[in-house]
Amino acid sequence: LKFSAHALSRIKERSIAMNDDLKGKLEKAVDTAAAKGSKESLILSKDAAFIVSVKNKTVITVLDRSQMSGNVFTNIDSTVVI
């Protein structure tokens, strides 16, 4: 699993805690979405939302919990809750 420069910037500026456990869950979620034929997925964790290009295995952007409310997520074809 890769992180785009944009995603890395958002993780840093929004102080989103990334650890090996979360990265492992993200990788598993991407694999699950890929097995179902997804191309772009919204992956929801307890504290953040990740928009992921499943076919490229790349996290495109990240939002923290406070930024999720009221957002409309477009151009996704699946959601995985981790």
Salt bridges, closest charged atoms under 4 A:
GLU13 OE2 - ARG10 NH1 2.96
ASP21 OD2 - LYS25 NZ 3.56
ASP31 OD1 - LYS57 NZ 2.78
